[in-house]
Amino acid sequence: MASPRHAHFGSCPCGGTYEPRTVEVTMTVAGKVVVLENVPQGVCPSCGSRVYKTAILEEIERAWRGPADPLSPP
């Protein structure tokens, strides 16, 4: 996934500023464990809150849904 070093996550409601980092996301898809590496995430150093950009959440959801069924309607 894209590097978070260029991503701006903005300000946390606690008043801190989210800092970019990358994390691993582990999930089970169709009975198999899938690990997504280098997932951009913002973390607040003040309160520990974590956020993702919408585009990253959409990519995670696509991976979680697994490969598209070619017989399913779009």
C-alpha distance (Angstrom), angle and dihedral (degrees) to the residues before:
residue distance angle dihedral
M1 . . .
A2 3.78 . .
S3 3.78 119.0 .
P4 3.82 114.8 -101.8
R5 3.78 92.9 -146.8
H6 3.80 88.5 93.3
A7 3.81 95.5 38.9
H8 3.77 120.6 101.0
F9 3.78 112.8 -151.1
G10 3.79 95.9 -178.7
S11 3.77 129.2 -147.0
C12 3.77 128.5 -25.5
P13 3.82 119.2 -128.4
C14 3.84 87.6 -116.2
G15 3.81 89.4 64.2
G16 3.80 97.6 -102.9
T17 3.80 124.8 117.7
Y18 3.79 120.0 -116.0
E19 3.80 112.9 -116.8
P20 3.82 119.7 -148.8
R21 3.79 121.0 -117.7
T22 3.80 138.9 146.5
V23 3.79 127.0 -113.7
E24 3.79 139.8 -180.0
V25 3.80 117.4 -111.9
T26 3.81 115.3 -156.2
M27 3.80 120.7 -165.2
T28 3.78 141.1 153.8
V29 3.81 116.3 -112.6
A30 3.81 119.6 -176.8
G31 3.80 89.7 -19.0
K32 3.81 94.8 -50.4
V33 3.80 128.0 106.6
V34 3.80 112.0 -118.0
V35 3.81 123.0 -169.2
L36 3.79 119.7 -159.9
E37 3.79 110.5 -159.9
N38 3.80 130.4 -156.8
V39 3.81 94.4 18.6
P40 3.83 109.5 172.9
Q41 3.80 114.0 -121.3
G42 3.79 135.3 167.5
V43 3.81 117.7 -136.9
C44 3.79 127.4 -170.9
P45 3.81 111.4 -132.8
S46 3.81 90.5 -156.9
C47 3.81 101.9 55.2
G48 3.83 105.4 4.6
S49 3.81 95.3 -116.8
R50 3.82 113.2 158.2
V51 3.81 128.7 -151.4
Y52 3.79 139.1 179.5
K53 3.78 130.6 -156.1
T54 3.81 114.2 -108.9
A55 3.82 92.4 -115.1
I56 3.82 90.3 55.0
L57 3.81 92.1 49.8
E58 3.81 88.8 51.1
E59 3.83 90.2 52.6
I60 3.81 90.7 48.8
E61 3.81 90.3 50.1
R62 3.82 91.6 49.5
A63 3.80 89.7 52.4
W64 3.82 90.8 46.9
R65 3.82 92.0 52.2
G66 3.80 89.3 52.6
P67 3.79 127.1 -150.4
A68 3.79 115.7 -14.2
D69 3.80 117.0 -104.4
P70 3.82 105.1 -117.5
L71 3.82 89.8 -148.0
S72 3.82 94.5 53.8
P73 3.80 119.8 95.8
P74 3.83 113.3 -109.1
